[in-house]
Amino acid sequence: MKTVFSVYRSKFRSIGHEDDWPSYDGPWIWPNPRLMRVKRSRPVSTRTCNNMDDVEHSGEKRCGFCRQVGHTRRTCTTLDGSASTSKGH
């Protein structure tokens, strides 16, 4: 690790504690909130998919609550439809 630190020692200087910094006398720049993007949904992934991402589907639906084939948790009739709103079993 000493070698790694010695490589970058001359590249970066310590900025010290904020109390020791000189006061800033230049203009203050504030972002315009009307020009900022609204984050409405999940960000789009930039990841490139490859064959590792391919999923082999069995072709059958299986309920996440009762584990029976042919329907999903949303349409499960095991607990008269209350299974979709309950978190536990």
Biopython code that builds the backbone (N, CA, C, O; Angstrom):
import numpy as np
from Bio.PDB.StructureBuilder import StructureBuilder

atoms = [
    (1, "MET", "N", (0.824, -1.195, 0.000)),
    (1, "MET", "CA", (0.000, 0.000, 0.000)),
    (1, "MET", "C", (0.867, 1.257, 0.000)),
    (1, "MET", "O", (0.449, 2.295, -0.514)),
    (2, "LYS", "N", (2.051, 1.175, 0.563)),
    (2, "LYS", "CA", (2.920, 2.351, 0.569)),
    (2, "LYS", "C", (3.230, 2.802, -0.853)),
    (2, "LYS", "O", (3.311, 3.999, -1.128)),
    (3, "THR", "N", (3.403, 1.838, -1.752)),
    (3, "THR", "CA", (3.700, 2.172, -3.139)),
    (3, "THR", "C", (2.523, 2.899, -3.786)),
    (3, "THR", "O", (2.714, 3.868, -4.521)),
    (4, "VAL", "N", (1.316, 2.429, -3.512)),
    (4, "VAL", "CA", (0.123, 3.065, -4.077)),
    (4, "VAL", "C", (0.011, 4.498, -3.586)),
    (4, "VAL", "O", (-0.231, 5.408, -4.379)),
    (5, "PHE", "N", (0.183, 4.709, -2.296)),
    (5, "PHE", "CA", (0.094, 6.059, -1.745)),
    (5, "PHE", "C", (1.204, 6.960, -2.281)),
    (5, "PHE", "O", (0.981, 8.148, -2.515)),
    (6, "SER", "N", (2.391, 6.404, -2.474)),
    (6, "SER", "CA", (3.495, 7.231, -2.964)),
    (6, "SER", "C", (3.267, 7.673, -4.412)),
    (6, "SER", "O", (3.751, 8.732, -4.813)),
    (7, "VAL", "N", (2.547, 6.889, -5.190)),
    (7, "VAL", "CA", (2.262, 7.263, -6.578)),
    (7, "VAL", "C", (1.388, 8.509, -6.628)),
    (7, "VAL", "O", (1.631, 9.402, -7.439)),
    (8, "TYR", "N", (0.378, 8.578, -5.773)),
    (8, "TYR", "CA", (-0.585, 9.679, -5.812)),
    (8, "TYR", "C", (-0.269, 10.815, -4.841)),
    (8, "TYR", "O", (-1.026, 11.783, -4.774)),
    (9, "ARG", "N", (0.809, 10.723, -4.099)),
    (9, "ARG", "CA", (1.128, 11.733, -3.097)),
    (9, "ARG", "C", (1.289, 13.121, -3.716)),
    (9, "ARG", "O", (0.809, 14.108, -3.158)),
    (10, "SER", "N", (1.947, 13.202, -4.843)),
    (10, "SER", "CA", (2.185, 14.513, -5.449)),
    (10, "SER", "C", (0.989, 14.999, -6.274)),
    (10, "SER", "O", (0.960, 16.168, -6.658)),
    (11, "LYS", "N", (0.029, 14.165, -6.552)),
    (11, "LYS", "CA", (-1.106, 14.530, -7.393)),
    (11, "LYS", "C", (-2.185, 15.293, -6.632)),
    (11, "LYS", "O", (-2.840, 16.161, -7.210)),
    (12, "PHE", "N", (-2.384, 14.993, -5.363)),
    (12, "PHE", "CA", (-3.475, 15.587, -4.601)),
    (12, "PHE", "C", (-2.929, 16.268, -3.356)),
    (12, "PHE", "O", (-2.162, 15.682, -2.592)),
    (13, "ARG", "N", (-3.336, 17.509, -3.168)),
    (13, "ARG", "CA", (-2.939, 18.218, -1.960)),
    (13, "ARG", "C", (-4.115, 18.220, -1.003)),
    (13, "ARG", "O", (-5.270, 18.216, -1.431)),
    (14, "SER", "N", (-3.835, 18.226, 0.261)),
    (14, "SER", "CA", (-4.878, 18.276, 1.269)),
    (14, "SER", "C", (-5.529, 19.651, 1.247)),
    (14, "SER", "O", (-4.839, 20.661, 1.108)),
    (15, "ILE", "N", (-6.862, 19.701, 1.384)),
    (15, "ILE", "CA", (-7.556, 20.988, 1.367)),
    (15, "ILE", "C", (-7.717, 21.555, 2.769)),
    (15, "ILE", "O", (-8.171, 22.688, 2.929)),
    (16, "GLY", "N", (-7.358, 20.797, 3.766)),
    (16, "GLY", "CA", (-7.430, 21.293, 5.132)),
    (16, "GLY", "C", (-8.853, 21.375, 5.658)),
    (16, "GLY", "O", (-9.797, 20.938, 5.000)),
    (17, "HIS", "N", (-8.994, 21.929, 6.831)),
    (17, "HIS", "CA", (-10.299, 22.067, 7.475)),
    (17, "HIS", "C", (-11.039, 23.268, 6.894)),
    (17, "HIS", "O", (-10.411, 24.255, 6.510)),
    (18, "GLU", "N", (-12.350, 23.195, 6.827)),
    (18, "GLU", "CA", (-13.166, 24.250, 6.219)),
    (18, "GLU", "C", (-13.003, 25.591, 6.937)),
    (18, "GLU", "O", (-13.119, 26.644, 6.309)),
    (19, "ASP", "N", (-12.739, 25.563, 8.230)),
    (19, "ASP", "CA", (-12.550, 26.809, 8.978)),
    (19, "ASP", "C", (-11.289, 27.565, 8.538)),
    (19, "ASP", "O", (-11.199, 28.778, 8.728)),
    (20, "ASP", "N", (-10.330, 26.862, 7.958)),
    (20, "ASP", "CA", (-9.077, 27.469, 7.529)),
    (20, "ASP", "C", (-9.127, 27.996, 6.094)),
    (20, "ASP", "O", (-8.161, 28.611, 5.643)),
    (21, "TRP", "N", (-10.210, 27.777, 5.373)),
    (21, "TRP", "CA", (-10.321, 28.232, 3.992)),
    (21, "TRP", "C", (-10.511, 29.745, 3.949)),
    (21, "TRP", "O", (-11.111, 30.316, 4.860)),
    (22, "PRO", "N", (-10.010, 30.400, 2.904)),
    (22, "PRO", "CA", (-10.280, 31.843, 2.765)),
    (22, "PRO", "C", (-11.754, 32.057, 2.411)),
    (22, "PRO", "O", (-12.391, 31.188, 1.816)),
    (23, "SER", "N", (-12.280, 33.209, 2.780)),
    (23, "SER", "CA", (-13.691, 33.484, 2.490)),
    (23, "SER", "C", (-13.872, 33.699, 0.992)),
    (23, "SER", "O", (-12.983, 34.217, 0.316)),
    (24, "TYR", "N", (-15.034, 33.295, 0.483)),
    (24, "TYR", "CA", (-15.332, 33.404, -0.946)),
    (24, "TYR", "C", (-16.027, 34.727, -1.213)),
    (24, "TYR", "O", (-17.042, 35.039, -0.591)),
    (25, "ASP", "N", (-15.474, 35.510, -2.145)),
    (25, "ASP", "CA", (-16.030, 36.823, -2.456)),
    (25, "ASP", "C", (-16.665, 36.877, -3.840)),
    (25, "ASP", "O", (-17.113, 37.944, -4.259)),
    (26, "GLY", "N", (-16.719, 35.774, -4.554)),
    (26, "GLY", "CA", (-17.266, 35.757, -5.910)),
    (26, "GLY", "C", (-18.786, 35.664, -5.917)),
    (26, "GLY", "O", (-19.413, 35.642, -4.858)),
    (27, "PRO", "N", (-19.375, 35.608, -7.100)),
    (27, "PRO", "CA", (-20.839, 35.536, -7.203)),
    (27, "PRO", "C", (-21.358, 34.165, -6.766)),
    (27, "PRO", "O", (-20.697, 33.144, -6.955)),
    (28, "TRP", "N", (-22.543, 34.168, -6.184)),
    (28, "TRP", "CA", (-23.194, 32.921, -5.789)),
    (28, "TRP", "C", (-24.082, 32.477, -6.939)),
    (28, "TRP", "O", (-24.868, 33.263, -7.468)),
    (29, "ILE", "N", (-23.956, 31.239, -7.313)),
    (29, "ILE", "CA", (-24.741, 30.701, -8.424)),
    (29, "ILE", "C", (-25.744, 29.708, -7.861)),
    (29, "ILE", "O", (-25.367, 28.720, -7.230)),
    (30, "TRP", "N", (-27.021, 29.975, -8.093)),
    (30, "TRP", "CA", (-28.095, 29.106, -7.612)),
    (30, "TRP", "C", (-28.787, 28.465, -8.808)),
    (30, "TRP", "O", (-29.063, 29.149, -9.794)),
    (31, "PRO", "N", (-29.074, 27.166, -8.743)),
    (31, "PRO", "CA", (-29.753, 26.517, -9.866)),
    (31, "PRO", "C", (-31.202, 26.974, -9.972)),
    (31, "PRO", "O", (-31.853, 27.240, -8.962)),
    (32, "ASN", "N", (-31.697, 27.063, -11.190)),
    (32, "ASN", "CA", (-33.087, 27.428, -11.433)),
    (32, "ASN", "C", (-33.938, 26.168, -11.251)),
    (32, "ASN", "O", (-33.808, 25.234, -12.042)),
    (33, "PRO", "N", (-34.807, 26.114, -10.233)),
    (33, "PRO", "CA", (-35.582, 24.888, -9.985)),
    (33, "PRO", "C", (-36.537, 24.544, -11.124)),
    (33, "PRO", "O", (-36.909, 23.381, -11.280)),
    (34, "ARG", "N", (-36.943, 25.537, -11.928)),
    (34, "ARG", "CA", (-37.846, 25.249, -13.047)),
    (34, "ARG", "C", (-37.145, 24.510, -14.178)),
    (34, "ARG", "O", (-37.800, 23.867, -14.999)),
    (35, "LEU", "N", (-35.822, 24.596, -14.226)),
    (35, "LEU", "CA", (-35.073, 23.909, -15.278)),
    (35, "LEU", "C", (-34.597, 22.524, -14.852)),
    (35, "LEU", "O", (-34.057, 21.776, -15.667)),
    (36, "MET", "N", (-34.791, 22.184, -13.597)),
    (36, "MET", "CA", (-34.348, 20.883, -13.107)),
    (36, "MET", "C", (-35.328, 19.806, -13.544)),
    (36, "MET", "O", (-36.536, 20.038, -13.589)),
    (37, "ARG", "N", (-34.809, 18.637, -13.862)),
    (37, "ARG", "CA", (-35.662, 17.531, -14.274)),
    (37, "ARG", "C", (-36.401, 16.954, -13.080)),
    (37, "ARG", "O", (-35.866, 16.890, -11.973)),
    (38, "VAL", "N", (-37.624, 16.540, -13.315)),
    (38, "VAL", "CA", (-38.419, 15.908, -12.273)),
    (38, "VAL", "C", (-38.198, 14.406, -12.382)),
    (38, "VAL", "O", (-38.390, 13.812, -13.442)),
    (39, "LYS", "N", (-37.794, 13.806, -11.277)),
    (39, "LYS", "CA", (-37.564, 12.367, -11.269)),
    (39, "LYS", "C", (-38.893, 11.677, -10.974)),
    (39, "LYS", "O", (-39.254, 11.477, -9.814)),
    (40, "ARG", "N", (-39.609, 11.318, -12.025)),
    (40, "ARG", "CA", (-40.937, 10.743, -11.851)),
    (40, "ARG", "C", (-40.913, 9.232, -11.750)),
    (40, "ARG", "O", (-41.790, 8.646, -11.115)),
    (41, "SER", "N", (-39.954, 8.602, -12.346)),
    (41, "SER", "CA", (-39.958, 7.147, -12.340)),
    (41, "SER", "C", (-38.552, 6.623, -12.101)),
    (41, "SER", "O", (-37.602, 7.384, -11.916)),
    (42, "ARG", "N", (-38.450, 5.333, -12.110)),
    (42, "ARG", "CA", (-37.177, 4.677, -11.887)),
    (42, "ARG", "C", (-36.219, 5.006, -13.034)),
    (42, "ARG", "O", (-36.635, 4.987, -14.192)),
    (43, "PRO", "N", (-34.950, 5.305, -12.745)),
    (43, "PRO", "CA", (-34.011, 5.632, -13.814)),
    (43, "PRO", "C", (-33.804, 4.446, -14.763)),
    (43, "PRO", "O", (-33.857, 3.287, -14.349)),
    (44, "VAL", "N", (-33.571, 4.753, -16.024)),
    (44, "VAL", "CA", (-33.357, 3.720, -17.023)),
    (44, "VAL", "C", (-31.955, 3.150, -16.846)),
    (44, "VAL", "O", (-30.986, 3.896, -16.706)),
    (45, "SER", "N", (-31.856, 1.846, -16.854)),
    (45, "SER", "CA", (-30.569, 1.184, -16.685)),
    (45, "SER", "C", (-29.737, 1.319, -17.955)),
    (45, "SER", "O", (-30.261, 1.215, -19.063)),
    (46, "THR", "N", (-28.456, 1.546, -17.788)),
    (46, "THR", "CA", (-27.553, 1.634, -18.929)),
    (46, "THR", "C", (-26.749, 0.351, -19.082)),
    (46, "THR", "O", (-25.826, 0.285, -19.895)),
    (47, "ARG", "N", (-27.093, -0.654, -18.313)),
    (47, "ARG", "CA", (-26.373, -1.915, -18.330)),
    (47, "ARG", "C", (-26.664, -2.675, -19.617)),
    (47, "ARG", "O", (-27.809, -2.722, -20.066)),
    (48, "THR", "N", (-25.632, -3.269, -20.211)),
    (48, "THR", "CA", (-25.792, -4.057, -21.421)),
    (48, "THR", "C", (-26.089, -5.498, -21.032)),
    (48, "THR", "O", (-25.323, -6.119, -20.295)),
    (49, "CYS", "N", (-27.199, -6.026, -21.526)),
    (49, "CYS", "CA", (-27.579, -7.399, -21.201)),
    (49, "CYS", "C", (-26.798, -8.373, -22.074)),
    (49, "CYS", "O", (-26.462, -8.071, -23.219)),
    (50, "ASN", "N", (-26.515, -9.546, -21.511)),
    (50, "ASN", "CA", (-25.841, -10.592, -22.268)),
    (50, "ASN", "C", (-26.540, -11.924, -21.994)),
    (50, "ASN", "O", (-27.616, -11.940, -21.396)),
    (51, "ASN", "N", (-25.948, -13.032, -22.419)),
    (51, "ASN", "CA", (-26.606, -14.328, -22.270)),
    (51, "ASN", "C", (-26.770, -14.737, -20.807)),
    (51, "ASN", "O", (-27.594, -15.602, -20.510)),
    (52, "MET", "N", (-26.022, -14.150, -19.899)),
    (52, "MET", "CA", (-26.173, -14.466, -18.486)),
    (52, "MET", "C", (-27.514, -13.957, -17.957)),
    (52, "MET", "O", (-28.038, -14.493, -16.980)),
    (53, "ASP", "N", (-28.069, -12.929, -18.596)),
    (53, "ASP", "CA", (-29.317, -12.338, -18.148)),
    (53, "ASP", "C", (-30.548, -13.077, -18.657)),
    (53, "ASP", "O", (-31.658, -12.798, -18.204)),
    (54, "ASP", "N", (-30.380, -14.006, -19.580)),
    (54, "ASP", "CA", (-31.519, -14.745, -20.108)),
    (54, "ASP", "C", (-32.083, -15.662, -19.034)),
    (54, "ASP", "O", (-31.345, -16.366, -18.345)),
    (55, "VAL", "N", (-33.404, -15.638, -18.905)),
    (55, "VAL", "CA", (-34.079, -16.453, -17.902)),
    (55, "VAL", "C", (-34.862, -17.538, -18.613)),
    (55, "VAL", "O", (-35.574, -17.268, -19.580)),
    (56, "GLU", "N", (-34.731, -18.756, -18.137)),
    (56, "GLU", "CA", (-35.509, -19.853, -18.704)),
    (56, "GLU", "C", (-36.837, -19.914, -17.969)),
    (56, "GLU", "O", (-36.890, -20.259, -16.789)),
    (57, "HIS", "N", (-37.912, -19.574, -18.678)),
    (57, "HIS", "CA", (-39.238, -19.588, -18.073)),
    (57, "HIS", "C", (-39.838, -20.980, -18.198)),
    (57, "HIS", "O", (-39.703, -21.641, -19.228)),
    (58, "SER", "N", (-40.498, -21.412, -17.137)),
    (58, "SER", "CA", (-41.126, -22.728, -17.165)),
    (58, "SER", "C", (-42.464, -22.689, -17.889)),
    (58, "SER", "O", (-42.987, -23.738, -18.267)),
    (59, "GLY", "N", (-43.030, -21.502, -18.091)),
    (59, "GLY", "CA", (-44.274, -21.380, -18.817)),
    (59, "GLY", "C", (-45.507, -21.548, -17.956)),
    (59, "GLY", "O", (-46.621, -21.467, -18.472)),
    (60, "GLU", "N", (-45.353, -21.777, -16.678)),
    (60, "GLU", "CA", (-46.511, -21.955, -15.808)),
    (60, "GLU", "C", (-46.507, -20.899, -14.713)),
    (60, "GLU", "O", (-45.458, -20.557, -14.168)),
    (61, "LYS", "N", (-47.682, -20.391, -14.398)),
    (61, "LYS", "CA", (-47.819, -19.430, -13.312)),
    (61, "LYS", "C", (-47.876, -20.197, -12.001)),
    (61, "LYS", "O", (-48.478, -21.268, -11.919)),
    (62, "ARG", "N", (-47.245, -19.642, -10.984)),
    (62, "ARG", "CA", (-47.312, -20.262, -9.669)),
    (62, "ARG", "C", (-47.592, -19.166, -8.659)),
    (62, "ARG", "O", (-46.935, -18.126, -8.661)),
    (63, "CYS", "N", (-48.559, -19.398, -7.806)),
    (63, "CYS", "CA", (-48.954, -18.420, -6.806)),
    (63, "CYS", "C", (-47.848, -18.261, -5.770)),
    (63, "CYS", "O", (-47.295, -19.249, -5.286)),
    (64, "GLY", "N", (-47.529, -17.021, -5.433)),
    (64, "GLY", "CA", (-46.513, -16.763, -4.420)),
    (64, "GLY", "C", (-47.026, -16.964, -3.010)),
    (64, "GLY", "O", (-46.239, -16.965, -2.063)),
    (65, "PHE", "N", (-48.348, -17.136, -2.847)),
    (65, "PHE", "CA", (-48.914, -17.318, -1.510)),
    (65, "PHE", "C", (-49.149, -18.793, -1.202)),
    (65, "PHE", "O", (-48.635, -19.315, -0.213)),
    (66, "CYS", "N", (-49.933, -19.466, -2.058)),
    (66, "CYS", "CA", (-50.274, -20.866, -1.774)),
    (66, "CYS", "C", (-49.411, -21.844, -2.557)),
    (66, "CYS", "O", (-49.507, -23.052, -2.341)),
    (67, "ARG", "N", (-48.568, -21.348, -3.463)),
    (67, "ARG", "CA", (-47.630, -22.132, -4.264)),
    (67, "ARG", "C", (-48.302, -23.079, -5.253)),
    (67, "ARG", "O", (-47.646, -23.985, -5.767)),
    (68, "GLN", "N", (-49.585, -22.896, -5.532)),
    (68, "GLN", "CA", (-50.278, -23.733, -6.508)),
    (68, "GLN", "C", (-50.051, -23.179, -7.906)),
    (68, "GLN", "O", (-49.847, -21.978, -8.088)),
    (69, "VAL", "N", (-50.089, -24.073, -8.895)),
    (69, "VAL", "CA", (-49.873, -23.702, -10.282)),
    (69, "VAL", "C", (-51.187, -23.235, -10.899)),
    (69, "VAL", "O", (-52.246, -23.771, -10.573)),
    (70, "GLY", "N", (-51.130, -22.242, -11.787)),
    (70, "GLY", "CA", (-52.295, -21.837, -12.548)),
    (70, "GLY", "C", (-52.814, -20.453, -12.237)),
    (70, "GLY", "O", (-53.646, -19.939, -12.984)),
    (71, "HIS", "N", (-52.362, -19.832, -11.176)),
    (71, "HIS", "CA", (-52.792, -18.479, -10.848)),
    (71, "HIS", "C", (-51.670, -17.767, -10.101)),
    (71, "HIS", "O", (-50.644, -18.367, -9.781)),
    (72, "THR", "N", (-51.876, -16.484, -9.828)),
    (72, "THR", "CA", (-50.885, -15.696, -9.111)),
    (72, "THR", "C", (-51.456, -15.257, -7.775)),
    (72, "THR", "O", (-52.619, -15.520, -7.467)),
    (73, "ARG", "N", (-50.635, -14.593, -6.990)),
    (73, "ARG", "CA", (-51.069, -14.119, -5.673)),
    (73, "ARG", "C", (-52.261, -13.168, -5.785)),
    (73, "ARG", "O", (-53.147, -13.166, -4.931)),
    (74, "ARG", "N", (-52.273, -12.368, -6.838)),
    (74, "ARG", "CA", (-53.354, -11.399, -7.021)),
    (74, "ARG", "C", (-54.709, -12.083, -7.187)),
    (74, "ARG", "O", (-55.718, -11.576, -6.697)),
    (75, "THR", "N", (-54.746, -13.224, -7.868)),
    (75, "THR", "CA", (-56.012, -13.913, -8.117)),
    (75, "THR", "C", (-56.203, -15.130, -7.223)),
    (75, "THR", "O", (-57.077, -15.956, -7.489)),
    (76, "CYS", "N", (-55.412, -15.255, -6.180)),
    (76, "CYS", "CA", (-55.498, -16.404, -5.282)),
    (76, "CYS", "C", (-56.818, -16.378, -4.509)),
    (76, "CYS", "O", (-57.223, -15.344, -3.977)),
    (77, "THR", "N", (-57.474, -17.528, -4.460)),
    (77, "THR", "CA", (-58.750, -17.636, -3.745)),
    (77, "THR", "C", (-58.600, -18.371, -2.422)),
    (77, "THR", "O", (-59.600, -18.670, -1.770)),
    (78, "THR", "N", (-57.386, -18.663, -2.019)),
    (78, "THR", "CA", (-57.166, -19.408, -0.783)),
    (78, "THR", "C", (-57.731, -18.672, 0.421)),
    (78, "THR", "O", (-58.354, -19.284, 1.289)),
    (79, "LEU", "N", (-57.519, -17.368, 0.480)),
    (79, "LEU", "CA", (-58.042, -16.582, 1.597)),
    (79, "LEU", "C", (-59.077, -15.572, 1.125)),
    (79, "LEU", "O", (-59.148, -14.464, 1.657)),
    (80, "ASP", "N", (-59.877, -15.941, 0.134)),
    (80, "ASP", "CA", (-60.960, -15.103, -0.380)),
    (80, "ASP", "C", (-60.467, -13.736, -0.859)),
    (80, "ASP", "O", (-61.134, -12.725, -0.640)),
    (81, "GLY", "N", (-59.316, -13.703, -1.503)),
    (81, "GLY", "CA", (-58.806, -12.452, -2.055)),
    (81, "GLY", "C", (-58.050, -11.590, -1.075)),
    (81, "GLY", "O", (-57.476, -10.577, -1.474)),
    (82, "SER", "N", (-58.027, -11.953, 0.194)),
    (82, "SER", "CA", (-57.311, -11.132, 1.167)),
    (82, "SER", "C", (-55.817, -11.401, 1.142)),
    (82, "SER", "O", (-55.057, -10.711, 1.822)),
    (83, "ALA", "N", (-55.382, -12.388, 0.375)),
    (83, "ALA", "CA", (-53.956, -12.700, 0.302)),
    (83, "ALA", "C", (-53.178, -11.594, -0.382)),
    (83, "ALA", "O", (-51.990, -11.427, -0.104)),
    (84, "SER", "N", (-53.805, -10.830, -1.269)),
    (84, "SER", "CA", (-53.077, -9.787, -1.988)),
    (84, "SER", "C", (-52.778, -8.585, -1.115)),
    (84, "SER", "O", (-51.872, -7.812, -1.425)),
    (85, "THR", "N", (-53.532, -8.406, -0.009)),
    (85, "THR", "CA", (-53.294, -7.253, 0.846)),
    (85, "THR", "C", (-52.467, -7.596, 2.065)),
    (85, "THR", "O", (-51.931, -6.695, 2.709)),
    (86, "SER", "N", (-52.346, -8.871, 2.404)),
    (86, "SER", "CA", (-51.589, -9.238, 3.599)),
    (86, "SER", "C", (-50.144, -9.497, 3.235)),
    (86, "SER", "O", (-49.844, -10.044, 2.174)),
    (87, "LYS", "N", (-49.243, -9.096, 4.132)),
    (87, "LYS", "CA", (-47.814, -9.280, 3.895)),
    (87, "LYS", "C", (-47.354, -10.656, 4.373)),
    (87, "LYS", "O", (-46.470, -11.251, 3.756)),
    (88, "GLY", "N", (-47.920, -11.164, 5.435)),
    (88, "GLY", "CA", (-47.487, -12.439, 5.988)),
    (88, "GLY", "C", (-48.412, -13.562, 5.600)),
    (88, "GLY", "O", (-49.437, -13.348, 4.953)),
    (89, "HIS", "N", (-48.039, -14.780, 6.006)),
    (89, "HIS", "CA", (-48.870, -15.948, 5.694)),
    (89, "HIS", "C", (-49.804, -16.246, 6.827)),
    (89, "HIS", "O", (-50.584, -17.195, 6.750)),
]
sb = StructureBuilder()
sb.init_structure("model")
sb.init_model(0)
sb.init_chain("A")
sb.init_seg("    ")
for serial, (resi, resn, name, xyz) in enumerate(atoms, 1):
    if name == "N":
        sb.init_residue(resn, " ", resi, " ")
    sb.init_atom(name, np.array(xyz, "f"), 0.0, 1.0, " ", f" {name:<3s}", serial, name[0])
structure = sb.get_structure()
